[in-house]
Amino acid sequence: MTIRHETGDRLTAQDLYDIWRIRDQVFAFEQHVEDTDVDGRDLLATTTHFWLCDGQGPTSYLRVYVVDGVRHIGRVCTRKDQRGEGLSSELMAEVARLWGDEEIQL
């Protein structure tokens, strides 16, 4: 699988739908997180979304956003049927490859 990544201002409507779908499944339905997922960061040019896909859509996802000049990793999730395959680690490694010389907070 190839890692896809796009800044928030370059996401297509389909990309955004797929991203929100995996986050909704994992955070709302599986983990019962009651915080609002849509927080105003997803479409910013300073937010970068990373994901892996198969024929059913995203298998693993995370986003990197910038606050006060510091990069933050958040919204890390993997589809239930794909867990244990190291997919989130692949995404984290890509983030480290791109920005590993900068401060990155979880």
C-alpha positions in Angstrom: 0.0 0.0 0.0 1.2 3.5 -0.8 0.9 6.2 1.8 -1.2 9.1 0.7 -0.8 12.5 2.1 -2.4 15.9 1.4 -2.6 19.2 3.1 -6.1 20.2 4.2 -6.5 22.8 1.5 -5.9 20.2 -1.2 -8.2 17.4 0.0 -10.9 16.4 -2.4 -14.5 15.9 -1.2 -14.0 12.1 -1.5 -10.8 12.3 0.6 -12.5 14.2 3.3 -15.5 11.9 3.3 -13.2 8.8 3.6 -11.1 10.4 6.4 -14.2 11.4 8.4 -15.7 7.9 7.8 -12.7 6.0 9.4 -12.4 8.5 12.2 -16.1 8.3 13.0 -16.0 4.5 13.0 -13.0 4.3 15.3 -13.6 7.2 17.6 -17.4 7.5 17.8 -18.6 4.0 17.4 -15.8 1.8 18.8 -14.2 4.1 21.4 -17.4 6.2 22.3 -15.4 9.4 22.3 -17.8 12.2 22.9 -15.6 15.1 21.9 -16.4 16.8 18.6 -14.2 15.4 15.8 -14.6 18.2 13.4 -12.5 20.9 15.1 -11.7 23.4 12.3 -8.2 22.0 11.6 -8.9 19.5 8.8 -9.1 22.0 5.9 -6.1 24.2 6.9 -3.0 24.4 4.6 -0.9 23.8 7.8 -2.6 20.4 8.4 -1.4 17.3 6.6 -3.4 14.2 6.4 -1.7 10.8 6.0 -3.5 7.5 5.2 -3.3 4.1 3.7 -6.1 2.5 1.7 -7.4 -0.7 0.3 -10.5 -1.4 -1.8 -12.8 -0.6 1.2 -11.2 2.8 1.8 -8.7 4.1 4.4 -7.1 1.3 6.5 -5.0 3.6 8.8 -5.0 7.4 9.2 -3.3 10.2 11.1 -3.1 14.0 10.8 -0.3 16.4 11.5 -1.2 20.0 12.3 0.7 23.1 13.4 0.0 25.2 16.5 2.3 28.1 17.4 5.0 26.7 15.1 5.0 23.2 16.6 3.8 20.1 14.7 1.3 17.9 16.5 0.2 14.3 15.6 -3.4 13.5 16.3 -6.4 11.5 15.2 -4.3 8.3 14.8 -6.6 5.4 14.0 -6.7 2.1 12.1 -9.7 0.2 10.9 -10.5 -2.7 13.1 -9.9 -5.4 10.5 -6.4 -4.0 9.8 -5.1 -3.7 13.3 -1.9 -5.5 14.2 -0.3 -5.0 10.8 1.9 -2.0 11.7 0.0 0.4 9.6 0.1 3.3 12.1 3.8 2.7 12.5 4.2 3.2 8.8 2.4 6.5 8.9 4.4 7.6 11.9 7.7 6.7 10.1 6.6 8.8 7.2 6.0 11.8 9.5 9.4 11.3 11.0 11.0 11.1 7.5 9.4 14.4 6.5 9.8 16.3 9.8 12.0 14.3 12.1 14.4 17.1 12.6 11.6 19.3 14.1 9.8 19.1 17.4 6.7 16.9 17.0 4.2 16.4 19.8 1.6 13.7 20.2 
